[in-house]
Amino acid sequence: MIPISSILRIARPTDNLQVITKMYIDGLGFELLSEFVEHQGFSGSIIGHPNHNYHLEFTRHSNSIAGKAPTPDNLLVFYIRDLRQWQAACETTEVAGFALVKSYNPYWDVVGKTFEDIDGYRVVLQNQEWIV
């Protein structure tokens, strides 16, 4: 079993490293934790919260094209119980450049909103507590 103290990092490529990094920092309130430039052909940014056990990493390879999300169902889902916090998160996400879109899976539109970044990847802000 993976220890509970482990850090989860979700990494994905992008052709828009600086723009994506700024979108997620401004829209979702992440912080830039680390970045690297041309490390064996890769540049990247690692964002998150210093005290949380998850990070997002965006990378750009100098000799390849990352392209768009493979499907409209590639999601990061954040459950936000408090209505005011959820409304504020939805507003800042849209102001940061995410597009409000109809969810591919209608379940997410019942008590949430789905936003798409410039690479076509989606973030769901769900106004409820996560329940098993």
C-alpha positions as CSV (number, residue, x, y, z in Angstrom):
1,M,0.0,0.0,0.0
2,I,1.2,3.5,-0.8
3,P,1.8,5.4,2.5
4,I,-0.8,8.2,3.3
5,S,2.1,10.7,3.6
6,S,3.0,10.2,-0.1
7,I,2.7,13.1,-2.5
8,L,0.6,12.7,-5.6
9,R,1.8,14.5,-8.7
10,I,-0.3,14.6,-11.8
11,A,1.9,15.5,-14.8
12,R,0.9,16.3,-18.4
13,P,2.5,17.9,-21.4
14,T,1.4,21.2,-22.9
15,D,2.4,23.4,-25.8
16,N,1.5,26.5,-23.7
17,L,3.6,26.1,-20.6
18,Q,3.6,29.7,-19.3
19,V,-0.1,30.3,-20.2
20,I,-1.3,27.1,-18.6
21,T,0.8,27.7,-15.4
22,K,-0.7,31.2,-15.0
23,M,-4.2,29.9,-15.7
24,Y,-4.1,27.3,-12.9
25,I,-2.3,29.6,-10.5
26,D,-4.8,32.5,-11.1
27,G,-7.9,30.4,-11.6
28,L,-7.5,27.8,-8.9
29,G,-5.3,29.6,-6.4
30,F,-2.3,27.3,-6.8
31,E,1.3,28.4,-6.1
32,L,4.3,27.9,-8.2
33,L,6.3,25.4,-6.2
34,S,9.1,24.7,-8.6
35,E,10.1,25.1,-12.2
36,F,12.9,23.8,-14.5
37,V,14.2,24.9,-17.9
38,E,15.6,22.7,-20.6
39,H,16.4,19.7,-18.4
40,Q,17.3,17.1,-21.0
41,G,15.0,18.9,-23.4
42,F,12.1,19.4,-21.0
43,S,10.9,22.6,-19.3
44,G,8.2,22.5,-16.7
45,S,6.3,24.0,-13.8
46,I,5.1,22.3,-10.6
47,I,2.2,24.0,-8.9
48,G,0.1,23.2,-5.9
49,H,-0.1,24.2,-2.2
50,P,3.0,23.6,-0.1
51,N,0.9,21.8,2.6
52,H,-1.2,19.6,0.4
53,N,-0.3,16.1,-0.7
54,Y,-0.9,16.7,-4.4
55,H,0.8,18.8,-7.2
56,L,0.2,19.4,-10.8
57,E,3.2,19.4,-13.2
58,F,3.0,20.8,-16.7
59,T,5.9,20.0,-19.1
60,R,7.0,21.2,-22.5
61,H,9.4,19.1,-24.6
62,S,11.4,21.2,-27.0
63,N,11.2,18.7,-29.8
64,S,7.5,17.6,-29.7
65,I,4.0,18.8,-29.9
66,A,1.7,17.9,-27.0
67,G,-1.6,18.8,-28.8
68,K,-5.0,18.9,-27.2
69,A,-6.7,16.6,-24.5
70,P,-7.5,13.2,-26.0
71,T,-11.1,13.3,-24.9
72,P,-13.6,15.8,-23.2
73,D,-13.7,13.5,-20.2
74,N,-10.2,14.1,-19.0
75,L,-11.0,15.8,-15.7
76,L,-9.6,17.1,-12.5
77,V,-12.5,17.3,-10.0
78,F,-12.4,19.5,-6.9
79,Y,-15.2,19.1,-4.4
80,I,-16.0,22.4,-2.7
81,R,-18.7,22.1,0.0
82,D,-19.2,25.7,0.9
83,L,-21.5,27.5,-1.6
84,R,-19.7,30.9,-1.3
85,Q,-16.3,29.4,-1.7
86,W,-17.5,27.4,-4.7
87,Q,-19.1,30.5,-6.3
88,A,-15.8,32.4,-5.8
89,A,-13.8,29.5,-7.3
90,C,-16.0,29.4,-10.3
91,E,-15.7,33.1,-10.9
92,T,-11.9,33.2,-10.6
93,T,-11.5,30.2,-12.8
94,E,-13.5,31.8,-15.6
95,V,-11.7,35.2,-15.1
96,A,-8.3,33.3,-15.4
97,G,-9.2,32.2,-18.9
98,F,-10.9,28.8,-18.5
99,A,-14.0,28.4,-20.7
100,L,-17.2,27.4,-19.0
101,V,-18.4,24.3,-21.0
102,K,-21.2,21.7,-20.8
103,S,-19.8,18.6,-19.3
104,Y,-19.4,15.5,-21.4
105,N,-20.9,13.5,-18.5
106,P,-24.1,15.2,-17.5
107,Y,-23.6,14.1,-13.9
108,W,-21.1,16.9,-13.4
109,D,-23.5,19.7,-14.4
110,V,-26.1,18.7,-11.7
111,V,-24.3,20.5,-8.8
112,G,-21.1,21.6,-10.5
113,K,-19.5,23.5,-13.3
114,T,-17.0,22.3,-15.9
115,F,-14.2,24.5,-17.2
116,E,-11.9,23.8,-20.1
117,D,-8.3,25.1,-20.3
118,I,-6.6,26.2,-23.5
119,D,-5.3,22.6,-24.1
120,G,-8.8,21.1,-23.9
121,Y,-8.3,19.6,-20.5
122,R,-11.2,20.1,-18.1
123,V,-11.6,21.0,-14.4
124,V,-14.9,20.3,-12.6
125,L,-15.7,22.4,-9.6
126,Q,-18.3,20.4,-7.7
127,N,-20.5,22.1,-5.1
128,Q,-20.8,19.2,-2.7
129,E,-18.9,17.0,-0.3
130,W,-17.2,13.9,-1.8
131,I,-19.1,10.8,-0.7
132,V,-17.9,7.3,-1.2
